[in-house]
Amino acid sequence: MIRLEQILTPGRSLVNVPGGSKKRVLEQIAHLIARELPGLDAQDIFESLIAREKLGSTGFGNGIAIPHCRLPGCDSPISAVLRLDAPVDFDAIDGAPVDLLFVLLVPPAATDEHLELLRQIASMLDRSDVRERLRRAPDNEALYAVVVDVQNSR
């Protein structure tokens, strides 16, 4: 079974990302991932994330969103975690603005694996102590370390 820390890297764990709007945040995510994985195109990532949001917001509640999509050209799941410098409206189910985002990109054919990764992310972020630790992480490395630590303590 694939685990979250296998698809997340310190380079895709960022604190104090400028927010602004949902669209702007999704653009930043797309550029971040494309910068780290040159085989993927930022515009394709952005359009796939926007298309998924049009089906229904990925705002999860408690200031969290889990933007995710199937991405042509993506060979294996990819994750990123971002903490925004200021919360943005994400049309979340509880109406709360979002400051923590966990991103999941999967190959077009991914099925059970995709759902298992979403389940891992959701169950981790369901815990208020974990959300608090993510919000208090002073830098990118610390943010990544929280995710790895929480995954390893399961």
C-alpha positions as a Markdown table, in Angstrom:
| # | Residue | x | y | z |
|---|---|---|---|---|
| 1 | Met | 0.0 | 0.0 | 0.0 |
| 2 | Ile | 1.3 | 3.4 | -0.9 |
| 3 | Arg | 1.7 | 5.9 | 2.0 |
| 4 | Leu | 1.5 | 9.6 | 1.9 |
| 5 | Glu | 5.1 | 10.3 | 2.8 |
| 6 | Gln | 6.2 | 8.3 | -0.2 |
| 7 | Ile | 4.5 | 10.9 | -2.6 |
| 8 | Leu | 5.2 | 14.1 | -0.7 |
| 9 | Thr | 8.6 | 15.8 | -0.7 |
| 10 | Pro | 10.1 | 18.6 | 1.4 |
| 11 | Gly | 10.2 | 20.6 | -1.8 |
| 12 | Arg | 6.5 | 20.3 | -2.1 |
| 13 | Ser | 5.8 | 21.3 | 1.6 |
| 14 | Leu | 5.5 | 25.1 | 1.8 |
| 15 | Val | 4.6 | 27.5 | 4.6 |
| 16 | Asn | 3.4 | 31.1 | 4.3 |
| 17 | Val | 2.3 | 30.8 | 0.7 |
| 18 | Pro | 0.5 | 33.9 | -0.5 |
| 19 | Gly | -3.2 | 33.1 | -0.9 |
| 20 | Gly | -5.5 | 35.8 | -2.4 |
| 21 | Ser | -8.1 | 33.6 | -4.0 |
| 22 | Lys | -9.0 | 30.0 | -4.6 |
| 23 | Lys | -8.0 | 30.3 | -8.3 |
| 24 | Arg | -4.7 | 32.0 | -7.4 |
| 25 | Val | -3.8 | 29.2 | -4.9 |
| 26 | Leu | -4.6 | 26.5 | -7.5 |
| 27 | Glu | -2.3 | 28.3 | -10.0 |
| 28 | Gln | 0.5 | 28.4 | -7.4 |
| 29 | Ile | 0.0 | 24.7 | -6.7 |
| 30 | Ala | 0.3 | 23.9 | -10.4 |
| 31 | His | 3.5 | 26.0 | -10.8 |
| 32 | Leu | 5.0 | 24.4 | -7.7 |
| 33 | Ile | 4.5 | 20.9 | -8.9 |
| 34 | Ala | 5.5 | 21.6 | -12.5 |
| 35 | Arg | 8.7 | 23.3 | -11.2 |
| 36 | Glu | 9.6 | 20.1 | -9.3 |
| 37 | Leu | 8.4 | 17.7 | -12.0 |
| 38 | Pro | 9.4 | 19.2 | -15.4 |
| 39 | Gly | 7.5 | 16.4 | -17.3 |
| 40 | Leu | 4.2 | 17.9 | -16.1 |
| 41 | Asp | 2.7 | 21.1 | -17.5 |
| 42 | Ala | 1.6 | 23.8 | -15.0 |
| 43 | Gln | -1.4 | 24.8 | -17.2 |
| 44 | Asp | -2.6 | 21.1 | -17.5 |
| 45 | Ile | -2.3 | 20.7 | -13.7 |
| 46 | Phe | -4.2 | 24.0 | -13.1 |
| 47 | Glu | -7.0 | 23.1 | -15.6 |
| 48 | Ser | -7.4 | 19.7 | -14.1 |
| 49 | Leu | -7.7 | 21.1 | -10.6 |
| 50 | Ile | -10.2 | 23.8 | -11.7 |
| 51 | Ala | -12.3 | 21.2 | -13.5 |
| 52 | Arg | -12.4 | 19.0 | -10.4 |
| 53 | Glu | -13.4 | 22.1 | -8.2 |
| 54 | Lys | -16.3 | 22.7 | -10.7 |
| 55 | Leu | -17.7 | 19.3 | -9.7 |
| 56 | Gly | -17.8 | 20.4 | -6.1 |
| 57 | Ser | -15.4 | 22.2 | -3.7 |
| 58 | Thr | -12.6 | 20.2 | -2.2 |
| 59 | Gly | -12.9 | 22.4 | 0.9 |
| 60 | Phe | -13.0 | 19.8 | 3.7 |
| 61 | Gly | -13.9 | 22.0 | 6.7 |
| 62 | Asn | -11.8 | 23.2 | 9.6 |
| 63 | Gly | -9.8 | 25.5 | 7.3 |
| 64 | Ile | -8.6 | 22.6 | 5.1 |
| 65 | Ala | -8.9 | 21.8 | 1.4 |
| 66 | Ile | -7.8 | 18.7 | -0.4 |
| 67 | Pro | -7.6 | 19.8 | -4.1 |
| 68 | His | -7.2 | 16.6 | -6.1 |
| 69 | Cys | -7.6 | 15.4 | -9.7 |
| 70 | Arg | -6.6 | 12.8 | -12.2 |
| 71 | Leu | -3.9 | 14.1 | -14.4 |
| 72 | Pro | -3.0 | 12.8 | -17.9 |
| 73 | Gly | 0.8 | 12.4 | -18.1 |
| 74 | Cys | 1.1 | 11.7 | -14.4 |
| 75 | Asp | 2.7 | 8.2 | -13.9 |
| 76 | Ser | 2.3 | 7.9 | -10.1 |
| 77 | Pro | 0.5 | 9.8 | -7.3 |
| 78 | Ile | 2.0 | 13.2 | -6.3 |
| 79 | Ser | 1.2 | 15.2 | -3.2 |
| 80 | Ala | 2.0 | 18.7 | -1.9 |
| 81 | Val | 1.1 | 20.5 | 1.3 |
| 82 | Leu | 0.8 | 24.2 | 1.6 |
| 83 | Arg | 0.0 | 26.5 | 4.5 |
| 84 | Leu | -1.2 | 29.9 | 3.3 |
| 85 | Asp | -0.1 | 33.2 | 4.8 |
| 86 | Ala | -3.8 | 34.2 | 5.1 |
| 87 | Pro | -7.0 | 32.0 | 4.7 |
| 88 | Val | -8.9 | 32.2 | 1.4 |
| 89 | Asp | -12.6 | 31.4 | 0.7 |
| 90 | Phe | -12.7 | 27.9 | -0.8 |
| 91 | Asp | -16.4 | 27.2 | -0.7 |
| 92 | Ala | -15.8 | 24.7 | 2.0 |
| 93 | Ile | -18.6 | 22.6 | 3.4 |
| 94 | Asp | -18.5 | 24.5 | 6.7 |
| 95 | Gly | -18.1 | 27.9 | 5.1 |
| 96 | Ala | -14.7 | 28.4 | 6.9 |
| 97 | Pro | -11.9 | 29.9 | 4.9 |
| 98 | Val | -9.0 | 27.6 | 4.1 |
| 99 | Asp | -5.3 | 28.0 | 5.2 |
| 100 | Leu | -4.1 | 24.4 | 4.9 |
| 101 | Leu | -4.1 | 22.6 | 1.6 |
| 102 | Phe | -3.2 | 19.0 | 0.8 |
| 103 | Val | -2.9 | 18.4 | -2.9 |
| 104 | Leu | -3.2 | 15.0 | -4.6 |
| 105 | Leu | -2.6 | 14.3 | -8.3 |
| 106 | Val | -3.1 | 10.8 | -9.6 |
| 107 | Pro | -2.8 | 9.0 | -12.9 |
| 108 | Pro | -5.9 | 8.9 | -15.0 |
| 109 | Ala | -6.4 | 5.2 | -14.2 |
| 110 | Ala | -5.8 | 5.3 | -10.4 |
| 111 | Thr | -8.7 | 4.0 | -8.4 |
| 112 | Asp | -8.3 | 2.2 | -5.1 |
| 113 | Glu | -4.9 | 3.7 | -4.5 |
| 114 | His | -6.3 | 7.2 | -5.1 |
| 115 | Leu | -9.1 | 6.6 | -2.6 |
| 116 | Glu | -6.8 | 5.2 | 0.0 |
| 117 | Leu | -4.5 | 8.2 | -0.2 |
| 118 | Leu | -7.5 | 10.6 | 0.1 |
| 119 | Arg | -8.6 | 8.5 | 3.1 |
| 120 | Gln | -5.1 | 8.8 | 4.7 |
| 121 | Ile | -5.1 | 12.6 | 4.2 |
| 122 | Ala | -8.6 | 13.1 | 5.4 |
| 123 | Ser | -8.2 | 10.9 | 8.6 |
| 124 | Met | -4.9 | 12.8 | 9.4 |
| 125 | Leu | -6.5 | 16.2 | 9.0 |
| 126 | Asp | -9.6 | 15.2 | 11.0 |
| 127 | Arg | -7.4 | 15.4 | 14.1 |
| 128 | Ser | -7.3 | 18.9 | 15.7 |
| 129 | Asp | -3.9 | 18.2 | 17.2 |
| 130 | Val | -2.5 | 17.5 | 13.7 |
| 131 | Arg | -4.1 | 20.6 | 12.2 |
| 132 | Glu | -2.6 | 22.6 | 15.1 |
| 133 | Arg | 0.9 | 21.2 | 14.5 |
| 134 | Leu | 0.7 | 21.9 | 10.8 |
| 135 | Arg | -0.4 | 25.5 | 11.5 |
| 136 | Arg | 2.5 | 26.0 | 14.0 |
| 137 | Ala | 5.2 | 24.6 | 11.7 |
| 138 | Pro | 7.8 | 27.4 | 11.5 |
| 139 | Asp | 9.2 | 26.4 | 8.1 |
| 140 | Asn | 8.9 | 24.1 | 5.1 |
| 141 | Glu | 11.0 | 21.3 | 6.6 |
| 142 | Ala | 9.0 | 21.4 | 9.8 |
| 143 | Leu | 5.7 | 21.2 | 7.9 |
| 144 | Tyr | 7.0 | 18.1 | 6.0 |
| 145 | Ala | 8.3 | 16.6 | 9.3 |
| 146 | Val | 4.8 | 16.8 | 10.9 |
| 147 | Val | 3.2 | 14.8 | 8.0 |
| 148 | Val | 5.9 | 12.1 | 8.2 |
| 149 | Asp | 5.7 | 12.0 | 12.0 |
| 150 | Val | 2.0 | 11.6 | 12.0 |
| 151 | Gln | 2.1 | 8.9 | 9.3 |
| 152 | Asn | 4.8 | 7.0 | 11.2 |
| 153 | Ser | 2.8 | 7.1 | 14.4 |
| 154 | Arg | -0.2 | 5.3 | 12.9 |
